[in-house]
């Protein structure tokens, strides 16, 4: 058989409708679709590009899943806290990453709870919750004997409220983490509905317990400051100003004064100074009539003063 050359009619059809007469590459098809979309919707505006860039940089890591994973991956769970000593737990709860991660997660969950169910008879959150007060839940619920000296009505109410809040908070976090596609509204309603009322109840009971506890602690700090000042004035007149004992006493006084300012406020510290001016600005000690014996007796006396002002005895 002899091959017949293409007719002029077929050549004209190929030039007019190449997509039907020729095989089109995949990349050409994609480019054609993209061009069609650009013609239909127009190029993305500068505002849209700014919003997209802001989301990628600042918001993609602020999703509820990311916030929950940040808290749990750091080890802020009751199981992990129970394996720590009380001193280790206090240090862990004061670390900056612990405070930062918990603050972001708590604020998001509380806001979602109120948006989903309303305030549930509680006042809506008008101010940010003090995350340090919330983190005290772990110490109160898991180490009550280290937090409370005695178990009165205020302590019992606070302990029960802290245990309930901790249970709701942890179950909410674990529920969100269990499913990557989980959203807050798909969690059990008894968890999401009870979270905000439980938080408000805990904060109210914590404040009720804190007031008398602060008064008791303020009295103890003032008593310790008096003992430290008296111990300082009992030191020998020839005691060097840079001796280890004088430096230790000054350090303890400064630490307790700062603690009194934090707990009771600057007014209480100023009132304490006004009530004891002789301790703050003592009169100069009289010169000794004879040269003192700074031998073993003097060293023993200084050691006795050092023993009397230990923190445990002052408290």
Order of alpha helices (4+ residues) and beta strands (2+ residues): alpha-alpha-alpha-alpha-alpha-alpha-alpha-alpha-alpha-alpha-alpha-alpha-alpha-alpha-alpha-alpha-alpha
